Amino acid sequence: NNNFMTWLIEPQLEYKVSLKKTDVDLLVGNTLEKQTNATSEVDGIGYGNDNLIRSISGSASQYALDQFYDYKYIAFFGRLNVKFAGKYILSATGNRDGSSRFGPNRQFGNFGSVGGAWLFNEEQLIRDALPFLSYGKLRGSFGTIGNDQAANYQFLPRWAPSTYAYGGVTGYVPQNLYNPNFSWASTQKLEFGLELGF
């Protein structure tokens, strides 16, 4: 048996306004996500008769296992785009993300980016000097993104039954130690580019 449930809510609000030579586009939003998974399995081994194959209790030995996880994610984000005179562009984004996959000291992370661009084909001087150029853009950006795609409960101390008995008693072995600072994987990216159209 495997019961899986997920729900995801992502409300967003966008505001656009033009002020003389400036166009402003502001977006704010939120993400709420929850996933649960409950699994149970029972195996029968060593059936003496095929007529009993659908009965767990008809097997010589049984093996059972179960698993459960509960994952929660929340994010608040915003994006601001400003375009001035049809040729200068500034963009900034920001995120505050929270995940149940990390230790209590690091459940939330802050990420963001900033970028700028110049549409130099819109300059009259360049239009006159390079009439064959239909599009020209010089751009640059820097940002940090976060990733929570780790397994669940890695920050908790976990134990599993030992496969070896000592003195006739089965013990436990550690799977991982408690780590309250288990945290986000993050990537920083710096980028410059030139785009041309003829």
C-alpha positions as CSV (number, residue, x, y, z in Angstrom):
1,N,0.0,0.0,0.0
2,N,1.3,3.4,-1.0
3,N,-0.7,6.5,-0.1
4,F,0.6,9.8,-1.5
5,M,-0.9,13.2,-1.0
6,T,0.3,16.6,-2.2
7,W,-1.2,20.1,-2.5
8,L,0.3,23.2,-3.8
9,I,-0.9,26.8,-3.6
10,E,0.8,29.6,-5.5
11,P,-1.0,33.0,-5.3
12,Q,0.6,35.9,-7.2
13,L,-0.1,39.6,-7.6
14,E,1.3,41.7,-10.5
15,Y,1.3,45.4,-10.8
16,K,2.3,47.3,-14.0
17,V,2.5,51.1,-14.4
18,S,4.0,53.5,-17.0
19,L,5.3,56.8,-15.8
20,K,6.5,59.1,-18.6
21,K,9.5,57.2,-20.0
22,T,9.6,54.5,-17.3
23,D,7.7,51.2,-17.3
24,V,7.5,49.4,-14.0
25,D,6.5,45.8,-13.5
26,L,6.2,44.4,-9.9
27,L,5.4,40.8,-9.1
28,V,5.0,39.4,-5.6
29,G,3.9,35.9,-4.7
30,N,3.9,33.0,-2.3
31,T,4.2,29.2,-2.5
32,L,2.8,26.8,0.0
33,E,3.4,23.1,-0.6
34,K,2.8,19.9,1.5
35,Q,3.5,16.3,0.6
36,T,2.9,13.2,2.7
37,N,3.7,9.6,1.8
38,A,2.7,6.5,3.8
39,T,3.9,3.1,2.6
40,S,3.3,-0.3,4.2
41,E,4.5,-3.6,2.8
42,V,4.2,-7.2,4.0
43,D,6.0,-10.1,2.2
44,G,5.3,-13.8,2.7
45,I,8.2,-16.2,1.9
46,G,8.3,-20.0,1.7
47,Y,4.8,-21.0,0.7
48,G,4.3,-24.8,0.9
49,N,1.3,-24.7,-1.4
50,D,0.5,-22.4,-4.3
51,N,-3.2,-22.3,-3.2
52,L,-2.1,-20.2,-0.2
53,I,-0.2,-17.6,-2.3
54,R,-2.7,-14.8,-1.6
55,S,-2.6,-15.4,2.2
56,I,0.3,-13.8,4.1
57,S,-0.3,-16.1,7.1
58,G,0.0,-19.1,4.8
59,S,3.7,-18.4,4.3
60,A,6.5,-20.0,6.3
61,S,7.9,-16.6,7.2
62,Q,6.8,-13.0,6.9
63,Y,8.6,-9.7,6.6
64,A,7.0,-6.3,7.1
65,L,8.2,-2.7,6.6
66,D,6.6,0.7,6.6
67,Q,7.7,4.3,5.8
68,F,6.3,7.7,6.3
69,Y,7.4,11.2,5.4
70,D,5.9,14.7,5.7
71,Y,7.4,17.5,3.6
72,K,6.5,21.2,3.9
73,Y,7.7,24.1,1.8
74,I,7.0,27.8,1.9
75,A,8.3,30.7,-0.1
76,F,7.8,34.4,-0.5
77,F,9.2,36.0,-3.6
78,G,9.2,39.2,-5.5
79,R,10.4,40.6,-8.9
80,L,10.9,44.1,-10.0
81,N,11.5,45.1,-13.6
82,V,12.1,48.7,-14.6
83,K,12.6,49.8,-18.3
84,F,13.6,53.4,-18.9
85,A,13.3,55.2,-22.2
86,G,12.8,51.8,-24.0
87,K,16.4,50.9,-23.8
88,Y,17.7,50.6,-20.2
89,I,16.5,47.7,-18.1
90,L,17.0,46.9,-14.5
91,S,15.7,43.7,-12.9
92,A,15.8,42.5,-9.3
93,T,14.4,39.4,-7.6
94,G,14.3,38.2,-4.0
95,N,13.2,34.9,-2.3
96,R,12.8,33.8,1.2
97,D,12.3,30.0,1.2
98,G,11.6,27.6,4.0
99,S,11.8,23.8,4.0
100,S,11.1,21.0,6.5
101,R,14.1,19.1,5.1
102,F,16.7,21.1,7.0
103,G,17.8,21.5,10.6
104,P,16.1,24.0,12.9
105,N,19.0,26.5,12.6
106,R,18.8,26.5,8.8
107,Q,15.2,25.9,7.7
108,F,15.0,29.3,5.9
109,G,17.2,30.7,3.2
110,N,17.4,34.0,1.4
111,F,18.2,34.1,-2.3
112,G,18.1,36.8,-5.0
113,S,19.5,38.3,-8.1
114,V,20.1,41.6,-9.8
115,G,20.5,42.3,-13.5
116,G,20.8,45.1,-16.0
117,A,20.7,45.5,-19.8
118,W,21.2,48.1,-22.4
119,L,19.4,47.9,-25.8
120,F,22.0,49.8,-27.7
121,N,20.2,49.4,-31.0
122,E,17.7,52.0,-29.7
123,E,20.4,54.7,-29.6
124,Q,20.1,57.0,-32.6
125,L,23.8,57.3,-33.0
126,I,24.1,53.5,-33.4
127,R,21.1,53.3,-35.7
128,D,22.7,55.8,-38.0
129,A,26.2,54.2,-37.9
130,L,25.0,50.5,-38.1
131,P,21.8,50.4,-40.2
132,F,22.1,46.6,-40.7
133,L,21.8,46.0,-36.9
134,S,18.2,45.3,-36.0
135,Y,18.8,44.2,-32.4
136,G,21.6,44.8,-30.0
137,K,21.6,44.0,-26.3
138,L,24.4,44.2,-23.7
139,R,23.4,42.5,-20.4
140,G,24.8,41.3,-17.1
141,S,23.5,39.7,-14.0
142,F,24.4,38.1,-10.6
143,G,22.3,35.9,-8.5
144,T,22.1,33.1,-5.9
145,I,19.6,30.3,-6.1
146,G,18.8,27.7,-3.4
147,N,17.9,24.0,-3.7
148,D,16.1,21.8,-1.1
149,Q,16.2,18.6,-3.1
150,A,17.7,16.5,-0.4
151,A,16.2,13.4,1.2
152,N,13.8,14.0,4.1
153,Y,14.9,13.9,7.7
154,Q,18.7,14.0,7.0
155,F,19.2,16.4,9.9
156,L,17.6,14.0,12.5
157,P,19.4,11.3,14.3
158,R,18.2,8.0,12.8
159,W,18.7,4.4,13.7
160,A,18.0,1.1,12.0
161,P,17.8,-2.5,13.3
162,S,21.1,-4.3,13.0
163,T,21.4,-7.3,10.7
164,Y,23.6,-9.0,13.3
165,A,22.6,-10.2,16.7
166,Y,24.9,-9.9,19.7
167,G,24.3,-12.4,22.5
168,G,21.0,-13.4,20.8
169,V,19.7,-9.7,21.0
170,T,19.3,-7.5,17.9
171,G,20.5,-4.0,18.4
172,Y,20.5,-0.8,16.4
173,V,23.0,1.0,14.2
174,P,23.1,4.7,13.5
175,Q,22.1,5.9,10.1
176,N,23.1,9.6,10.6
177,L,23.8,12.0,13.5
178,Y,21.8,15.0,14.5
179,N,22.8,18.1,12.5
180,P,20.9,21.3,13.3
181,N,22.9,23.1,10.6
182,F,22.0,20.8,7.7
183,S,21.1,23.4,5.1
184,W,20.3,24.5,1.6
185,A,22.5,23.8,-1.4
186,S,23.1,27.2,-3.1
187,T,24.6,28.2,-6.4
188,Q,25.9,31.6,-7.4
189,K,26.0,32.7,-11.0
190,L,27.6,35.7,-12.6
191,E,26.8,36.3,-16.3
192,F,27.5,38.8,-19.0
193,G,26.2,38.6,-22.6
194,L,25.9,40.3,-25.9
195,E,22.9,39.6,-28.2
196,L,22.8,40.8,-31.8
197,G,20.2,40.6,-34.6
198,F,20.8,41.5,-38.2
